[in-house]
Amino acid sequence: MYSVTIPEDSKVFGPSGASAFARFGYSAAVRAGSLLFIAGTIGRRPDGEIAETIEEQTEIALRRIEEILRVEGLDLSALVDITSYHVDIHQHLPGFLEAKNRLVTAEPYPAWTMIGVSGLASPGLLIEIRATAAYPE
């Protein structure tokens, strides 16, 4: 078992995003056997600002997952299970689906659970996405 380290010069996470894992004491992802467990990702831009729309937050969160996968030599097609947490899920579902469907295109699609929540870690966050990927056999 080992944890994935995001490079400090990551253009997707930015300097504050990459260092947040150490500051808050968790890993971006942990490999256990043939699975990669990716921590919840959010729609915070590389400059540290939270994106304003659900579409942009969803795209940023998925791009962060894509970056973690890239570090491990994988891509979005390796995803097998996803859970997304949504503030005001009914209001934001159309924008979320528009961004998700643009980025997650490989079949078979991952299993996906969407959960409505009253809030996330920072005011303004509308979505958090956690995922599990499988390494090729």
SVG drawing of the C-alpha trace seen along z (x, -y; Angstrom):
<svg xmlns="http://www.w3.org/2000/svg" viewBox="-34 -33 41 42">
<polyline fill="none" stroke="black" stroke-width="0.4" points="0.0,0.0 1.3,-3.5 -0.1,-7.0 0.0,-9.1 1.8,-12.4 0.7,-15.3 3.7,-17.3 4.0,-20.8 4.2,-22.2 0.9,-20.6 -1.0,-23.0 -4.3,-21.3 -4.0,-21.5 -1.7,-24.6 0.7,-25.1 -1.9,-25.5 -3.9,-22.5 -0.9,-20.1 0.3,-21.2 -3.3,-20.9 -2.9,-17.2 0.0,-17.5 -1.6,-20.4 -4.8,-18.5 -3.1,-15.1 -4.5,-13.0 -3.5,-11.5 -4.7,-12.5 -5.1,-8.8 -3.9,-5.5 -3.1,-2.4 -4.2,0.9 -3.5,3.9 -5.1,3.3 -7.3,0.4 -6.6,-3.3 -8.8,-5.1 -9.0,-8.8 -10.0,-11.3 -12.8,-13.7 -11.9,-16.4 -13.5,-19.8 -14.0,-22.7 -11.2,-24.9 -9.1,-26.5 -5.3,-26.3 -5.1,-29.8 -7.1,-28.6 -10.4,-30.3 -13.7,-28.3 -15.3,-28.3 -18.7,-29.9 -20.8,-27.5 -21.6,-23.9 -20.3,-23.2 -16.9,-24.7 -16.7,-23.1 -17.6,-19.7 -15.0,-20.1 -12.2,-21.1 -13.0,-18.2 -12.9,-15.7 -9.7,-17.2 -8.2,-16.8 -9.2,-13.1 -7.8,-12.9 -4.5,-14.4 -4.2,-11.9 -4.9,-9.1 -2.2,-10.5 0.4,-10.5 -0.3,-6.8 -0.2,-6.1 -4.0,-5.8 -6.9,-7.8 -10.6,-8.3 -11.4,-5.0 -9.8,-3.3 -12.6,-4.6 -14.8,-1.8 -16.8,-3.6 -17.6,-7.2 -19.5,-9.0 -20.4,-12.6 -21.8,-14.9 -24.0,-17.7 -25.2,-20.9 -28.7,-21.7 -28.7,-18.6 -32.0,-19.2 -31.0,-22.8 -27.5,-21.8 -28.1,-18.4 -28.5,-19.6 -25.2,-21.6 -23.4,-18.7 -24.6,-16.2 -23.6,-18.5 -20.0,-18.7 -19.8,-15.1 -21.1,-13.8 -18.5,-15.9 -15.6,-14.4 -16.6,-10.9 -17.2,-9.2 -15.6,-5.8 -17.7,-2.7 -18.2,-0.8 -19.1,-3.8 -18.2,-3.6 -20.8,-2.9 -21.9,-6.3 -23.7,-7.3 -25.0,-10.9 -25.8,-12.1 -27.4,-15.4 -25.8,-17.2 -26.5,-20.4 -23.0,-21.7 -19.3,-21.0 -16.0,-22.0 -15.9,-25.6 -18.8,-28.0 -19.4,-28.2 -18.5,-24.5 -21.3,-22.8 -19.8,-19.4 -17.2,-17.0 -16.3,-13.8 -14.5,-10.7 -13.5,-7.8 -12.0,-4.4 -10.0,-3.2 -8.6,0.2 -5.2,0.8 -5.0,3.0 -4.6,6.7"/>
</svg>
